[in-house]
Amino acid sequence: MVRHSRAKRIYYQCEASRYSAETTCPLGEKFYEDELEKAVICSLRHMLELLVDHDKKIQEAAAKTKGSMDNMKQTVVRLESKMKRNQSERLAAYERYSDGRIGRDEYLAVRDKLTEESTQMQAHLTELQEGIAALEAKTDPEMELYGSEARNLLKAENVTNEMLLFFISRVKVFSGMRLEIEYRFSDELMTELGAGENG
């Protein structure tokens, strides 16, 4: 569409619709800039409210898991220390057996007990490491990028073009002022927000 700024009220219009009936655009229909801006900003504010609410839930969940992650990491350190002691004890038991200080049966009993403990600790360690990796994967760089900017726009008295362009890549306008706004968010984030195309 072409922006007509010399009119008393600035408007947009498809040039093809002014001169030819062979167009899918509505013939001669004008879309006033102030109405378009109002509709786009209203839709954007609604979308950003969804985004901020989603970001808040993520941060609350992260705050709850932060303590869990710290505890898990501390447990990993303690577990790794125990596993080293276990390995040292198995080596020491073998040396006592080799030196003849303990008999074969006693050595096998100690070795089997320590081996079982080591297997259990290794399984626990693997579980903890997987849990830590899963929690760390929950951090969302896209939300970090858009979350703070969304809060700034929602607090702003005047919304600038720069603010709009930060979130919106394209606006499609249809007859009767029906809008389809294409946001810069990923498909995954749009799905998380429970939003599809907006009219």
N, C-alpha and C positions, 0 to 999 in steps of 0.2 A: 504494500500500500504506500501511497505518497502522503506525506504530511503537508497540509495546507495551513501555513502559519499566518497568512495575510488576512484571513477572514476574522470577523469579530470574535468568533469562537473557534479555536484551532480544532481541526478535524483531520481524520485520515480517510482515504478513499482509494479503492482499487481503480487505477487509471483505465484498465480495460473495460470496466463496467460503465465508464462515462461515454465511451465511443462505440462499443460493440455489444450486441446481444449475445454473441458467441463466446460466452465466458461462464464459468461456474460461480463467479462472484455475483452477489446481489446487485442488480442494476441500480446505479445511482445512489446506493445506500452510503450514508456518512456515519463515521464512528468518531464521536467527539472525544478529544484527548482527556479532558477532565473526567469523563465517565469511565474511559478505559483505565486511567490511572487508579481511580477509586476502586474499580472492580478487581484489578490486578493486586493492589495493595491489600484489599480485604481478603482475597484468596491466599495471598502470601502470608499474611499474619496468622490465618487459621493454620496453614501448613507449619509455620514456625512454632506455633503453640504446641502442635503435636510433637515437633522435633525436640523442643525444650523439655516437654514432659517425658519423652522417651529418654533423653539424655539424663534427666534427673533420676529416673529409675535405674539406669545403667550405673550412675555414680553411687547411688545408695547400695546397689548390689556389690559394687567394687569395694565400697567401704566395709561391708560385712565380710567379704572374702579376704580383705587385706590382712586382718588378724589371722585368719585361717592360713593364708599363704606364708606369713611370717612364722607361724607355728610349724607349718609343714617343713619349711626350710631349716628351722632349728632342729626338728626331728631328724631330717636327713643328715645333718652334721653329726648328731649324736649316734645315729645308726651306723654311719661310716666309721666312726671311731670304735664302736663295738665290734664291727666286722674286722677291723684291723687287729683288735685284741684277740678275737676268736682265731684269726689266722696264726697269731703269735703263740697262742695256747696250743693249737694243733701241732705246730712245729716243735714246741717245747716238750709235748707229750711224746712225739716221735724220738726226740733226742734222749729222753729218759729211758725209753724202750731200747734204743740202740745201745745205750751205756749199760743196760742191764739193771737199771734202778727200779723198773717196774716190769711186770710180766706181760706176756702177749695178750691175755684176756683183759687185763686192766687197761692196756693201751687201746685195744679195739673198742672197749666200752666208752672210753673217753673220746676217742676219735669219732665214733658214730654219733655220740651226743653233740659234740661240737659241729659236726657236719650238718646235722639236722637243724641246729640253731642257725648256722650260716645260711642254709637254704631258705629258712623262714624269714630271716632278715633281708636277704636278697629280694624275695618276693615283696616284702613290705617296702623296701627301697624303690623298687620299680613302680609300685602303686603310687607312692608319694611323688616321684618324679613325673609320672603321667598326670597326676592331679595338678601339680604346679604348672606344667606346660599348658594344661587346659585353661587354668585361671589366667595365665599370661596372654593367651590367645583371645581372651574376651575384650582386651583393650581395642577400641575402635578409632583409628586415626581420622576417619571421615567425620565421626561425631565430634572429635576434638576440634576439627577444622570448622565445622558449621555451628557447633553449640554456642560458643562465645559470641560469634557474629549474629546469631539468631537473637540472643538476649539483648545485644546492642540495638538491633533494629526494633525489637518490641518496645524498648524504652524510649526510642527516638521520637521527638515531637514531629520532626519533618523527615520523611523518607527520601533519600537522594537516589538518583539514577544509578550511582555506584553501588549502593546497597542492593537495589533491585537486581542489577546485573551479576552480583556476587552469587545470587541464588537461582536466577532464572536465565535459561539459555534462549528461549523462544516463546512467543505468545501467538497463538493462532486465533484469529477472530472470524466468527461466522455470523451469518444473518441473525438479527435479533439480539446482538451483543452476547452471543454465546462464546465463551472463551475456552481454549485448551492451553494450559500453561505447562511448558516443559521445564522442569527443574533440573538443576545440575547434579542432584543427588543420584547415587547409583541405584540400580534396580533393586538391589538387596535392601538398601535403606528405605526406599519407597515402600517395599513390602513390609518392613518392620514397622513403618509408620501407619500401615493399613491404608495407604493411599495409592490410587492409580492416577489416571489422567483426570485433571480437574477442569470442570466446566463452570 
